Structures are given as structure tokens and as C-alpha cells.
Amino acid sequence: MIPVALFDAIRHWRARGMSRREIARRLHVDVKTVRRQILKIEAGAEAPIHRSLGSKLAPFQPRIAELASDGRSAWSIYVVLRTDGSFDASYELVKKHVAKIRVREPQVYERLTHLAGDEMQADFGELMRVTHQGAAVRTWAYVGVWPYSRWRYACVVLDQRVATFLGSVQSGIRESGAIPKLCTIDNLAAGVLREHFHERSYQREFAMFCAHYDMMPNAVRPRTPTDKGMVENNVGSLKKFLRGMKIETLEELIAAVGAYMRTSNERPHSVTGKRPCDLIEHEHRHELPEPYPLADWSEHRVRTDCHVQVLRNFYSVPYKLVGKTVVVRLDAHGVTIYDDFVAVARHVRSYGRGVTLTDRSHYPPHKQKGSHAIHQERLLRVREVGPGAAAFLHGLLQSREHVHSDSYRALMRLIAATEAATLDRACARAAHFGNYSLQALRDILSRRLFELPLDDLATPLPARPAIELIRPLEAYRELIGWPSC
């Protein structure tokens, strides 16, 4: 279809008797176009005739409306329509048509109201990288807001571990002096465990922390920031406050966040018209209890030596848990080890490095005595035989001729198989002559040499006579045929 202005120009110049070629030349169109429009004018047309070919979706519009009413997306409707062989429209055409016929309700939110001391909302927000101890580190801001008074607490943290989260919440409560009835968080891993069969459970330490302060944990819906919109807005306000500041070190960032918290709490709020630091007094429910002992939770695999390694120290665990992964709670004073939420071991925390704390009852019955204890028992057993056995054992342990462990076990077998008085006399005889060999001790016992009197080793023995030659060397030379020198 040609424009109306072009159609009127052709009709005007044709009425003046201008030729078709001249009209086409002046209007810069094809002469055939001018001829078609002149035929329409001579037939009585007053304007260009528009003939609609109809939409490709016209036969499918009822089906599209039905699918759209069921809440189907445009792409889902397009996939269904493609199963019809006569459908040849594009996805863009379907999407535009669905957008026209779909009625969208306006998104409406409920305005929340809060009573004094009713709730505290908490969340983390990532800030920026700063320099700390010579390295660039990531930082987050913990923000806690009391919605009734609009009082807020903010601090800088370097991680989002359980102990860090609970320490931040505790600092905010003790700074404000107000314990809320509800502690509202989102899907924080430090407060809520991962979903299992469409159910979430609270992190055990977080639940114990809330019980300590007599407040209820309140985890709102995941990915629904409007459920705790007060703290979400304050995290955004903190980021806007820091925007454009030249902050390079962690100390500078901590000072800037502290300035934000002070100025926000000391100026009148735009909604209430009052200062949050004045209204926070109305949110005090009862006196603050003693600070909650903070702890770190971690998972560790039990080693084959029945120990777990926690911060470079080793703590024993019952031997039946070897190879399993257990949960370790580490606080300022102790270490508690859990298996399936049951405490299986407790130790005093060591702040050293490479320290081993072992409860011998955690080993199997045949290993509950340590090697040192077994060695002391064997020493006592040998000394009970008599002074001769004690002297022989002392010399045996000083010897460098035999493997001590082998000789030690052989001596214990002799003690078990021989009368104590007899063995003591035999050991005394072997020690008297300085022969600390188990074979010599066996010979003394088998030949009953312990019944003989002991020689006085203080008196030197007479010198033995020199060996005399029976024949001179010349005689051997004659026998063998050696030449004489």
C-alpha cells in the first residue's frame, strides 16, 4: 500500500492531464505503480485500498488464550503450537500476542508494622577489598537493625563463619542493651542448615545462642528480601555511604563503618522523626545475661590413630569412629566432638601446636595401656623378682650387642616360666660376670651354675704360662722342605 500523500499527488496531476510517465518521473516511482493507482482512481477510489492478509496466529488465538489462562509461559505455548503441522508463526509473534492478552496484577506488598522489642533483623553485605597485614582481603559488613526504633549496629568482618556471625549478633545486642523477641535472618549458612526434604533446620550453635538470650530464631523465606526489608535497606545505605571514599586499609574501613553507625543512630529518622538512640530504650525487655561462649564448628575425619586434628593439635575420639567424619565444637576453653548430634568426646582446649590430648579409654581394650605404661609395668615385674634380676635388666638395657626389644621380651618369658628365687640367683651370677646375654642366662639356668659360689673378681687371677714350642722351627722346615733362611 502506497502512502495517502502519494495517492493524492497522482490523482491531482492526473486530473490536470499529466501523463503517467511524467507523474512517475516527478514522484520517483515506477510507472507501473502510477498506472495501477490511476486505474483505481478511474474506478472511483478516494484513498489507497488496504487489504489485510490476516495474522498467522488467527486460527490459534483461542488455543493461545486457553494456555495463557493456565499460567503457561510464551515459550511453553510456542512449543505446544509447534506440534500442529499447520502452525508456521515465529516465537516472537507468539510472545507479543501473549503479552497483549495476559492480564498482570500489580505487585503489591504489605506494609509491616513492628512493636517495641519485637524483632531484630540481621544480614551480611559484601563491601570492598582492603589491605590487611600486607595482603588484600575481602570484607563484609554485618548489619543488625531494630525496626521499631530504627537503631542499627554495623561492624566489619573478614568471614561469615558461625563464631563470627554469633559474635556480631552478640556485640549488637550488648551495644544496644535490647534483646529482641525474634532474631530474623535469611538463609545464612551460619544460622540455617541446608534444606533437606523441603525442610530447613537451625544451626545448633545458633539455636543455643538464641536460647541463651531468650529470643526465637526466625529464618525468613529464601530469596525473599522483602521479608526483612529494613536491614536490606540499611545494607544498601551503608554501601552508598562508603561510595566514593578513598579507603585502603582495614582500619580505615572500620572507622568509616563506625562513623556511619553513630551518625545514623544520632540523627532523627525520616519516618519517625525521632532519634533511634532515644527510641532504643523502649526495646529493652530484661537484663542482659552473661555473654554467650562463642565456638567454631567444623567437620574432621577421624584418623587411624583415633585422633582428629583441630588447629594443629590432636584430640582423641572413640576407636569405633575411625574413618568417619565427625563434627567438632571449639570454644575458648574446650573441644567437644559430636557424632550424629551426640557428644562422644570432650577435651580441654590446647593453645599450643602439635599437642596431643588422649583419653586411653578411646582405644580398643587391648590398646588402652600405652607403651610407656606397659614398660613401667614390666620394670616393676622384673624388680619384684629380686635385686639380681634388677641388676641384670640394667645391664641388659645398657648393652649395645643385642636388640633390646627382643631380649626384653625373652626375659619376660623366663620370668613367667621360672621360679623367682632361682631366676634371681641366675641373673645375679650373670651380672656378676658382666655377661648380659639371654643365652648365657639360659645356660646358667639349664646347668644350674647359679648354685656355684661366685668368684672374687677383686683378686687378680695368676698369669698363665707361655706356650712352649715342642719342636724348633728348623725341624718343620726339614719336614716340609722349606729352604733355610
C-alpha angles and dihedrals in degrees: 000000000000123000119271092241091056091048091051091049092054091048092048096049093042089054088056090054098254115159123249093245092052091050091049091049093051095045094041093232134122117279090232090061090053091048093052092050092047090054089052091048092050088050089058103264114159097187138011111289115238116205114191115211090203128241121291087227095055095099091046101044096100090051091048091050091050093050093044091053088058090060096255117158122242091252092050090051091048091052091052093049092050089066087071110085093213094057113101104154123121128250091246091058091050092047093052092048093048090050090055098049098039114097112213120201115221114259107251128186129197117244106237123218125198132203124219111281092003103117148004120198121207134186145151126239126188114238121177145302115271136171117266125169091347097308136090111252135184117244136200132192120227110210125188121184131189101210098204096056097022087228111156138195121202133178138163120250133181097213142012100235122145094257091048093049095046092044090054093048091047092049090051093050094048092044092053097034088220123120110198125214091230129037103202120201135155126231094313111163088218090062108023127044120225118281117272120186090345092305129108124203129200121253105260096234091049091051091050090048091054091048090052091056094038096241132126121242111235117191109186127208116299116253091012107112093172089073088071100022095149095067092038090058092048093051088054091047091053091052090050090049091055094043112115095013117129101232119164108158135050091242091057091050092050090051092049093050090048090052090051091052094049096047093046093052096044101050125074113267117242093233105039097029089220133101115262090221088063097045095047088077089070092059096063109116104172142333119302115256124222113295113276113249104246121221141185120231122205141157122242135177116237111241125224089256088064094251137112122213113230119175092339094309129102127231125185124243129188109281094237089071095060109136094015127112113243133186117243125202112201119189134162095279111023151018120232121188121204133195114191090345092307119117108237101169140017128193138171108257117253119212093193129090126255092006116153120208111189132182104201091209088069090070124080114273093259091054102041092100112073123227091252092053091047090050092051091049091052092049090052091048092053093047090051088062092064146274092289092058090047091052091048092050091050091053091043092056090048093052121106097191101080138035104267097213093055093047090045093055091045090053091052090053091051090050090053093048102039135066111259097233093048093047092047091055091047092049090047090054093048091047090047091060093038094242105140097175122125090218090057090049090052090050091051090052097044094046093038090233089154087079091065120091116258117251119241101248091187091073111074115235118244115265115259116239117257117259110261121218110241093200130026118246092250089067092057090049090055092049095047097034098241115161116247119253 
